[in-house]
Amino acid sequence: MNTMKNNALDSDLICAKEFNQVALISCSTQYDEQTVDNVVKTFIDHGYMVTTKYLNQVISDLGYVNTDQERANNLITALLDPTIDVLWFFRGGGGALNLLPYLHAYKTQLGEIKPKTIVGFSDVTAIHSFINNELGWQSVHAINASTNKATNGGNEQPIPDLKALMHEGVSYNTVLPLNELAKTTAVSGQLIGGNHTLVGATFGTKYQPDFANKVLLLEDIGVTYRQLDRYLQQLLFLKDFDVNAIVFGQYYQMDQNDQDRLVYKKVLEIFAGQFDKPVYYFPFIGHGKHNQPVILGRQVSLQRHDNNEHGIPSDYCTLQQ
């Protein structure tokens, strides 16, 4: 295994200058310890230097990797570690929301260090929310370390090149506009969000993000289309929900048939017709075979493609960071 060395980084804006010194970490549901060596080897093969010193698991009564206090201590220590560029979460699951009070208690100390990059999705949404909204750091909504093409047979998403991703951004040109505003209006804003269940769990609490001038990303799994409809009604009922736009990722199961996929899309379309801001659909972000990376806390723009040389309009928009 590659070993960590202290690296004097000269950027005032971002700690992960080279994005290659990765600490694997987990602060949610217990993980399979027998898979760790394969994951480490895979990341080393992709050019990353890896440490597992923050993979500390003493399974709690609720099946988390440890108690709330110990999981918070481990995460905060890793965030404060000057030898680490990137915290890449091993898996999601549940329990990360419980850590928000502990993270807020260390907000001052964390705000005094150079930003690190955290990578992950699903339950990691709770950590993204704190990182983006409270510390003002950017983070990467992307595959967890144990869920990628090289380590998980059902997943087709490769491990991203973080350095290229953070320096070059992303551009996806098959984003579907779901309402007329999305078809006719170019929008931009800071991208926030992630898993719908985790984002929704903060609504009406002191941890609810400020939605002004934001583009909200939402995706989920394990919800029926009727439950999704209820989630979306909640968005319509929210006070002070002044987002610039919403981008929906995947909600259906990985092995869903075409008929079921269309039902979920229809639920989103019904919501989009009732919502007074642009709404988009890009089911290549989330718990599917593909989970394209995006950069949370960074500006994003969405714009419909120009007509082609024959004046024929396109069905798609481009998401660019």
C-alpha positions as CSV (number, residue, x, y, z in Angstrom):
1,M,0.0,0.0,0.0
2,N,1.2,3.5,-0.8
3,T,2.1,5.5,2.2
4,M,1.2,9.1,3.0
5,K,3.6,11.9,3.2
6,N,3.1,15.5,4.3
7,N,2.6,17.7,1.3
8,A,3.0,21.4,1.5
9,L,0.2,22.8,-0.6
10,D,0.3,26.4,-1.7
11,S,-3.3,27.0,-2.8
12,D,-5.3,29.3,-0.6
13,L,-8.5,28.0,-2.0
14,I,-8.2,24.3,-2.0
15,C,-6.1,21.8,-0.1
16,A,-6.3,19.0,-2.6
17,K,-3.8,20.5,-5.1
18,E,-2.9,17.2,-6.7
19,F,-6.0,15.2,-5.5
20,N,-4.0,12.0,-5.1
21,Q,-3.6,11.5,-1.4
22,V,-6.8,9.8,-0.5
23,A,-8.0,8.6,2.9
24,L,-10.8,6.0,2.7
25,I,-13.4,6.7,5.4
26,S,-16.8,5.5,6.4
27,C,-19.2,7.2,8.8
28,S,-22.5,5.5,7.9
29,T,-23.6,1.9,7.7
30,Q,-21.2,-0.9,8.4
31,Y,-19.1,-2.1,5.5
32,D,-17.7,-5.5,4.4
33,E,-14.1,-5.5,5.7
34,Q,-13.1,-8.2,3.3
35,T,-13.6,-5.9,0.4
36,V,-11.1,-3.2,1.6
37,D,-7.9,-4.7,0.2
38,N,-9.4,-4.9,-3.3
39,V,-10.7,-1.4,-3.1
40,V,-7.3,-0.1,-2.0
41,K,-5.6,-1.9,-4.8
42,T,-8.1,-0.5,-7.3
43,F,-7.5,3.1,-6.2
44,I,-3.7,2.6,-6.3
45,D,-4.0,1.2,-9.8
46,H,-5.8,4.4,-10.7
47,G,-2.9,6.5,-9.5
48,Y,-4.1,7.4,-6.0
49,M,-2.1,7.2,-2.8
50,V,-4.3,5.5,-0.2
51,T,-4.5,5.2,3.5
52,T,-7.1,3.2,5.5
53,K,-6.3,4.7,8.9
54,Y,-9.8,6.2,9.1
55,L,-11.6,3.0,8.3
56,N,-12.3,2.2,12.0
57,Q,-15.3,-0.1,12.5
58,V,-16.8,-1.2,15.8
59,I,-20.4,-2.0,14.6
60,S,-23.0,-0.2,16.7
61,D,-26.4,-1.5,17.8
62,L,-28.0,0.2,14.8
63,G,-25.5,-1.3,12.4
64,Y,-23.4,1.9,11.9
65,V,-19.6,1.7,11.8
66,N,-19.5,3.0,15.3
67,T,-21.4,5.2,17.8
68,D,-22.4,8.7,16.8
69,Q,-19.6,10.3,18.9
70,E,-16.9,8.0,17.6
71,R,-18.0,8.4,14.0
72,A,-17.9,12.2,14.4
73,N,-14.5,12.1,16.1
74,N,-13.1,10.0,13.3
75,L,-14.5,12.3,10.6
76,I,-13.4,15.5,12.3
77,T,-9.9,14.2,12.9
78,A,-9.7,13.2,9.2
79,L,-10.9,16.6,8.1
80,L,-8.2,18.3,10.2
81,D,-5.5,15.9,9.1
82,P,-2.9,18.0,7.1
83,T,-1.5,15.0,5.2
84,I,-4.8,14.2,3.5
85,D,-6.0,15.7,0.2
86,V,-9.2,13.8,-0.2
87,L,-11.7,12.0,2.0
88,W,-13.3,9.3,-0.2
89,F,-16.3,7.6,1.5
90,F,-16.3,3.9,1.4
91,R,-20.1,3.4,1.4
92,G,-23.3,5.1,2.2
93,G,-26.3,3.6,4.0
94,G,-27.5,5.5,7.0
95,G,-26.5,7.5,10.1
96,A,-24.5,10.4,8.6
97,L,-27.3,12.9,9.5
98,N,-26.7,12.2,13.2
99,L,-23.2,13.8,12.8
100,L,-24.4,17.3,11.9
101,P,-24.4,18.6,15.5
102,Y,-20.9,17.3,16.1
103,L,-19.7,18.9,12.9
104,H,-21.3,22.2,13.7
105,A,-19.6,22.2,17.1
106,Y,-16.2,22.2,15.2
107,K,-17.3,24.7,12.5
108,T,-14.9,27.3,13.7
109,Q,-11.8,25.0,13.7
110,L,-12.7,23.5,10.4
111,G,-13.3,27.0,8.9
112,E,-9.7,27.9,9.7
113,I,-8.0,25.1,7.6
114,K,-7.6,24.9,3.9
115,P,-10.5,23.0,2.3
116,K,-10.3,19.3,1.6
117,T,-12.3,17.5,-1.1
118,I,-14.8,14.9,0.0
119,V,-16.2,12.3,-2.4
120,G,-19.3,10.2,-2.2
121,F,-23.0,10.1,-2.5
122,S,-26.2,8.6,-0.9
123,D,-25.9,9.0,2.9
124,V,-22.8,11.2,2.3
125,T,-25.3,13.9,1.3
126,A,-25.5,15.0,4.9
127,I,-21.7,15.6,5.0
128,H,-21.8,17.4,1.6
129,S,-24.5,19.7,3.0
130,F,-22.3,20.7,5.9
131,I,-19.2,21.1,3.8
132,N,-21.0,23.1,1.1
133,N,-23.3,25.3,3.1
134,E,-21.5,25.8,6.4
135,L,-17.8,25.8,5.3
136,G,-18.2,27.0,1.7
137,W,-16.0,24.1,0.4
138,Q,-16.6,22.4,-2.9
139,S,-17.2,18.6,-2.9
140,V,-17.7,15.8,-5.4
141,H,-21.0,13.9,-5.7
142,A,-19.7,10.7,-7.2
143,I,-19.4,7.0,-6.6
144,N,-18.4,5.7,-3.2
145,A,-15.1,3.9,-3.0
146,S,-16.7,0.4,-2.8
147,T,-19.2,1.0,-5.6
148,N,-17.6,1.4,-9.0
149,K,-17.0,-0.5,-12.2
150,A,-13.7,-2.1,-10.9
151,T,-15.0,-3.3,-7.6
152,N,-18.8,-3.8,-8.0
153,G,-20.2,-6.0,-10.8
154,G,-23.5,-4.2,-11.1
155,N,-21.9,-0.8,-11.5
156,E,-20.6,0.6,-14.8
157,Q,-19.2,3.9,-13.5
158,P,-15.4,4.2,-13.4
159,I,-13.4,5.8,-10.7
160,P,-13.1,9.5,-11.7
161,D,-9.8,11.4,-12.2
162,L,-10.3,14.0,-9.4
163,K,-7.6,16.3,-10.6
164,A,-9.0,16.5,-14.1
165,L,-12.5,16.7,-12.8
166,M,-11.8,19.6,-10.4
167,H,-9.7,21.6,-12.9
168,E,-11.7,21.0,-16.0
169,G,-15.3,20.7,-14.6
170,V,-18.0,18.6,-16.2
171,S,-20.3,18.9,-19.2
172,Y,-23.3,16.7,-19.9
173,N,-25.3,17.3,-23.0
174,T,-28.3,14.9,-22.6
175,V,-30.2,16.6,-19.8
176,L,-33.9,16.7,-20.4
177,P,-35.9,19.8,-19.7
178,L,-39.2,18.8,-18.0
179,N,-41.1,22.1,-18.2
180,E,-41.4,25.0,-20.5
181,L,-39.2,27.2,-18.3
182,A,-36.4,24.7,-18.6
183,K,-36.8,24.7,-22.4
184,T,-36.8,28.5,-22.8
185,T,-34.6,29.8,-19.9
186,A,-30.9,29.5,-19.3
187,V,-30.2,29.2,-15.6
188,S,-27.2,29.1,-13.3
189,G,-26.5,28.9,-9.6
190,Q,-24.5,27.0,-7.1
191,L,-25.1,23.3,-7.2
192,I,-26.2,21.7,-3.9
193,G,-28.1,18.6,-2.8
194,G,-27.8,14.9,-3.4
195,N,-29.9,12.2,-2.0
196,H,-33.6,13.4,-1.7
197,T,-34.2,11.5,1.6
198,L,-31.2,13.2,3.3
199,V,-32.0,16.7,1.8
200,G,-35.6,16.4,2.9
201,A,-34.7,15.4,6.4
202,T,-33.3,18.9,6.9
203,F,-36.4,20.7,5.8
204,G,-37.8,22.9,8.5
205,T,-34.7,22.4,10.7
206,K,-31.7,24.5,11.6
207,Y,-29.7,22.4,9.1
208,Q,-31.9,23.3,6.1
209,P,-29.7,24.9,3.5
210,D,-30.2,28.4,2.1
211,F,-31.8,27.8,-1.3
212,A,-31.3,31.3,-2.7
213,N,-29.4,31.3,-6.0
214,K,-28.9,27.5,-5.8
215,V,-29.6,24.7,-8.3
216,L,-30.8,21.7,-6.3
217,L,-29.8,18.2,-7.3
218,L,-32.1,15.4,-6.0
219,E,-31.9,11.6,-6.5
220,D,-33.0,8.6,-4.5
221,I,-33.6,4.9,-4.5
222,G,-36.0,2.6,-2.6
223,V,-39.0,4.9,-2.9
224,T,-42.1,3.9,-4.7
225,Y,-43.6,6.3,-7.3
226,R,-46.3,7.2,-4.9
227,Q,-43.8,8.0,-2.2
228,L,-41.9,10.1,-4.7
229,D,-45.1,12.0,-5.5
230,R,-45.4,12.8,-1.7
231,Y,-41.8,14.0,-1.6
232,L,-42.5,16.3,-4.5
233,Q,-45.7,17.7,-3.0
234,Q,-43.6,18.6,0.0
235,L,-41.3,20.7,-2.3
236,L,-44.4,22.5,-3.6
237,F,-45.5,23.2,0.0
238,L,-42.1,24.5,1.3
239,K,-41.8,28.1,2.4
240,D,-38.8,30.1,1.2
241,F,-37.9,27.5,-1.4
242,D,-36.4,30.0,-3.8
243,V,-34.1,27.7,-5.8
244,N,-33.1,28.8,-9.3
245,A,-33.8,25.3,-10.7
246,I,-34.0,21.6,-9.8
247,V,-32.1,18.8,-11.5
248,F,-33.5,15.3,-10.8
249,G,-31.3,12.2,-11.1
250,Q,-32.3,8.6,-11.0
251,Y,-35.1,7.4,-8.6
252,Y,-35.9,3.9,-9.9
253,Q,-34.1,0.6,-9.0
254,M,-31.0,-0.4,-10.9
255,D,-32.8,-3.3,-12.6
256,Q,-36.1,-1.5,-13.3
257,N,-37.9,-2.3,-16.5
258,D,-38.8,0.4,-19.1
259,Q,-42.4,0.6,-18.0
260,D,-41.5,1.4,-14.4
261,R,-38.8,3.9,-15.4
262,L,-41.4,5.8,-17.4
263,V,-43.8,5.9,-14.3
264,Y,-41.1,7.6,-12.3
265,K,-40.4,10.0,-15.1
266,K,-44.1,10.8,-15.3
267,V,-44.3,11.6,-11.6
268,L,-41.4,14.1,-12.1
269,E,-43.0,15.6,-15.2
270,I,-46.3,16.2,-13.3
271,F,-44.3,18.0,-10.6
272,A,-42.4,20.0,-13.1
273,G,-45.7,21.3,-14.6
274,Q,-46.7,22.6,-11.2
275,F,-43.4,24.1,-10.2
276,D,-42.6,27.7,-11.1
277,K,-38.8,27.2,-11.8
278,P,-36.9,25.3,-14.5
279,V,-36.9,21.5,-13.8
280,Y,-34.5,19.0,-15.5
281,Y,-34.0,15.3,-15.6
282,F,-30.7,13.5,-15.9
283,P,-31.0,9.8,-14.7
284,F,-27.3,9.2,-14.9
285,I,-26.7,10.6,-11.5
286,G,-27.6,8.5,-8.5
287,H,-28.0,4.8,-7.5
288,G,-27.8,3.3,-10.9
289,K,-25.3,1.6,-13.2
290,H,-24.1,5.1,-14.0
291,N,-23.4,7.8,-11.4
292,Q,-21.8,10.7,-13.3
293,P,-19.8,13.0,-11.0
294,V,-20.8,16.6,-10.4
295,I,-19.2,19.2,-8.2
296,L,-21.4,20.4,-5.3
297,G,-20.7,23.9,-4.1
298,R,-19.6,25.1,-7.5
299,Q,-21.5,27.1,-10.1
300,V,-23.5,25.2,-12.6
301,S,-25.3,26.4,-15.8
302,L,-28.1,24.7,-17.7
303,Q,-29.1,25.8,-21.2
304,R,-31.0,24.2,-24.1
305,H,-29.0,23.4,-27.2
306,D,-29.2,25.8,-30.1
307,N,-31.2,24.8,-33.1
308,N,-29.2,22.8,-35.7
309,E,-28.2,24.1,-39.1
310,H,-31.6,23.3,-40.4
311,G,-33.4,25.2,-37.6
312,I,-34.6,22.0,-35.9
313,P,-34.6,22.3,-32.1
314,S,-33.0,19.8,-29.8
315,D,-34.8,18.0,-27.0
316,Y,-31.8,18.3,-24.7
317,C,-30.0,20.8,-22.5
318,T,-26.4,21.0,-21.4
319,L,-25.3,21.0,-17.8
320,Q,-21.9,22.6,-17.4
321,Q,-19.5,23.3,-14.5
